[in-house]
Amino acid sequence: MTVVYVDLLWLLNFVANHLLLLGAGRLAGAGLRRWRIALGAALGALYAVALFLPGMGWLSTLPCKLAVAVVMVLCAYGGEVRLWRVLGLFFAASAALAGAVLGFEWLGNTTLTLQSGVLYTQMDLRLLLVVFLACYFVFSLLLRRLGAHTGAELVHMELTFSQRVVSMTALHDTGLSLSDPVTNRPVVVAYWRDMAWLLPAGADVARPIECARLCHDRGIHGVRLVPYRAVGVESGMLLAFPTQQVRVNGRDMGSLLLALSPTPVSDGGAYQGLFGGI
């Protein structure tokens, strides 16, 4: 008879669900709300525990599994523009993890699953966490390479600040991966001279750290530093300001960061802003 420890069963499935939901959201470019992701992961872990309760065998049917997966994604990303993409990536990530578990069982001559495909093992949790993280990294790397593309289009963009509303032509480059490290949402980039009114006197965006400190000293709140990589720049920072609202071709994209580039974003001046990922 197999003895199942409920706390270990819940924790193991919570970690797996959390990594799957987080990975799906990051790959889809959806906004990340950690508490919602944790809520979805906890719900999935409770489902795994419920499967072993007396009289709950009906929960292991395929419709129930699909319904729970959909509810988990809705808990984590309900209301997102890219909800369907997140859902598809979540199923793909789950299938990839299932394949990795089967491979690990075969290579390691050990058992990682119980009935109904629920994750459970008496292995060292630290070793198992390493396996999960490795699967998460490989899956993310593969899908980023497969999903990379360079489509681009010019759009009308309207940025709302507390002081004024700014309209511009922006290039939507889906191959641009610059995003807010906190929310995972896209960042709009504009040439600093076009948005100089945001800066205090004496600010130099080529020195983003000093510039951010100056903004804080002058009472300008919400200023952020966004890390980026570019050709010839291994690791750089851009000064960014929060917006109240961004509209793209009339479509409300919510609040995004506006990063100021020390160099023009367009060689010929056909557009004044640049963004990707939406």
Buried (B, 14 or more C-beta within 10 A) or exposed (E): EEEEEEEEBBEBBBBBBBBBBBBBBBBBBBBBBEEBBBBBBBBBBBBBBEBBEEEEEEBBEEEBBEEBBEBBBBBBBEEBBBBEBBBBBBBBBBEBBEEBBEEBBEEEEEEBBBEBEBBBBEBEEEEBBEBBEEBBEEBBEEBEEEEEEEEBEEBEBBBBBEEEEBEBBBBBBBEBBBBBEEBBBBBBBBBBEBBEEBBEEEBEBEBBEBBBEBBEEEEBEEBBBBEBEEEEEEEBBBBBBBBEBBBBEEEEBEEBBBBBBBEBBBEEEEBBBBBBBB
